[in-house]
Amino acid sequence: MAPTGDTSIALLGSTGSIGTQTLEVVRAERDRYRIVSLAAWRSVDLLVAQANEFRPDAVAIIDPSLRSEVVARLPDGIEVLAGESALAELPQRADVTVNAVVGFAGLPVTVATLEAGKRLALANKESLIAGGPVVQPLRSTPGAELIPVDSEHCAIHQCLRSGVTDANGCTERVDRLVLTASGGPFRGRTKSDLESVSLQEALNHPTWSMGPKITVDSSTLMNKGLEVIEAHELFGVDYDDIEVVVHPQSIVHSMVDFSDGTTIAQLSMPDMRLPIGYALAYPDRIATAFGRIDWANVGRLDFEAPDTETFPCLGLAYAAGRMGGSAPAWLNAANEVAVQAFLDSKLSWVGIAEVLEECLEQHDGTKATSIEVVVDVDRRSREVATSIVNSRG
């Protein structure tokens, strides 16, 4: 594919679910977008295949031990970077950076993109959850623009465009944000039902195809809890005015209630290429329809309150958000440790919430005053969470 589009894209996390779907959007809109850089952690085969197709100016393999293999398999003219430092360098070379890096490792991408005064298409919610107090000032950098890629926050972003804005562009007359949740694979199950669920069951999401970490988070409702924190950071709405409802069809992606009783919702079939395309094109829209609804076959749309007793992770996220400071970073790091332990068969599914609750009780109230502080909080939380996991045998 020849790089023909006018808008240059740095796609970091190109081999994951969001990364590969971003490339599908670029294929569909190739006259509009061109990939100028790709980055992956260790997936050499797929990264090389992507680079050979899209011919970017540069690629990065974050594991430096794999650089020589990547170099040997790419044609001359493609620069090959290695190491985590590349995550902060590549955003400076593109008009738009898609941050599809998984987990806390995506924070440097968010910081570097905003500092460079570029558009950030953010699919890495951990950047705002863990680093919100540090990231927020960077959003005022001249030229910097943050457009959310998470389907729920993209939906809210679209709904808010229908509201009244003040002189600073802030939306007024918003009463409540309503985040929808599919309920995951265990919706309707009781706590006792979930004592011995398997990894395969947890990874069997009913409506979305995602990576293992976010799929497990969806099964525990921690993903929705993290999205509540992200919504607070993105839109400046108090936690008391952010509600979660379970919507198993995953067609209504989120809603905004306004002061006059109006509710604006964004609907589409579950397809992450829609919010990706929205983030790339904003304030315009792409010409390719992803997730278009066949209304005659929708049938019904159901909504119900989440079961926070069976799924306590949602309540833990609200608690960490209200604690503020570095508490969301602490919870996020602990969750990454607990989920990885579950993926490695070292922790039960119900043990994830138990580890998080015990770990959150040990948060010391550190303020998130700098990137260095956030990184240190992340490190210490991982140590505490690992110790708790190991103590459980």
C-alpha positions, 0 to 999 in steps of 0.5 A, a space after each residue: 500500500 502506497 502512503 497516499 493520505 494527507 493525514 499522518 498517523 503514528 499507530 502505537 500498539 499496532 499488533 493488538 485488537 485496536 491497532 489491527 482495527 485501526 489499520 482496517 479503517 486506514 485501508 478503507 480510507 486510504 486516500 485520507 490517511 497514511 501510516 508513518 510509524 508503527 510500534 509493537 512490544 514483541 509481535 515481530 511477525 505481525 509488525 513486519 507484515 504491517 510494515 511491509 504493507 503500509 511502508 511507514 517511515 519508522 517502526 519500533 519494537 519495544 523489546 530491544 532484543 528483537 531489533 536485529 530480527 526486525 531490521 533483517 526482515 524489513 526493506 531499506 528505508 524503514 527506520 527501526 527503533 527499539 526500547 520504550 523511549 520510542 513510545 515518546 519519540 514517535 508521536 512527534 512525527 505524526 499529525 495523529 497518534 493512536 495510543 493503542 498500547 495496553 496498560 500503564 505502559 501507554 502513559 508516555 505515549 499520551 504525555 508525549 503526544 499532548 506535549 507535542 501539541 498533536 491530536 491523541 486518539 486515546 484507546 489507552 484508558 490507563 493514561 487518564 486513570 493512572 496519570 489523570 492529575 499529570 495529564 490534565 494540564 497537558 491538554 491545554 498545550 497549544 494544538 493538543 487535542 484528545 479524542 477518546 476511542 473507547 466506545 463509551 467515551 466516544 459515544 459521550 463525546 458525540 452526545 455532548 456535541 448536541 449540548 450548549 457550550 459556553 465561551 470556553 467550549 465547555 458543555 453546560 446543562 449536563 445532569 448526568 453521564 450514563 455509561 452502558 456495560 454489556 455485563 460481560 460473560 457472567 451477567 446474571 450469575 450469583 457470587 457462588 456461581 462464580 467461585 470456580 469459573 475458568 479462564 476460557 469462560 471469562 474470555 468468552 465475551 458475548 458481544 465484543 472481540 477484545 484482548 485478554 486483559 480488557 476481556 477479563 476486566 469486562 467480566 469483573 466490571 472493572 473495565 466499566 469502573 476504570 471507564 467511570 474514572 476515565 469519564 470523570 477525567 475526560 469530561 470533568 463530571 462528578 462521580 455522583 453524576 456518572 451512572 452505569 447501566 447494564 445493556 446486554 445488546 451493546 447497541 447503546 454505547 452511552 448516553 447524556 442526560 441534560 437539564 431539561 430532561 432530554 437524553 441523547 444516546 449514540 447507537 451502533 452495532 458493536 464495532 470498534 472501527 466506528 470510534 476509531 474512525 471518529 477519533 481520526 476524522 473529528 470534527 469530520 466523519 469518515 465516509 465508511 460506515 462501520 456498525 450501521 444498524 439494521 433497525 428491522 432486526 434490532 428486536 429489543 434494547 434492555 437495561 438493568 442496574 449492575 450487580 455490585 455485590 457479585 461484581 465488587 470491582 465497579 464499587 472499588 473503582 468508584 471508591 478509588 476515584 473519589 479518593 483521588 490523587 494517586 488512588 486510581 493509579 494504585 488501583 489500576 496497577 493492582 488490577 493489572 497484577 491481579 488480572 495477569 495472575 488470573 491469566 497465569 492460573 495463579 489466582 481465581 476469578 473471585 480472587 481478583 476483587 479480593 486482591 484489589 480490595 486488600 491492596 486499596 486499603 494499603 494506599 497511603 494517600 500519595 498525591 499524583 504531582 508528577 510523572 515520576 510520582 505516578 511511576 513510583 506509585 505504580 511500582 509500589 502498588 504492583 509490589 503490594 499486589 504481587 505480595 498479596 497474590 503470592 500469600 494466597 498460595 
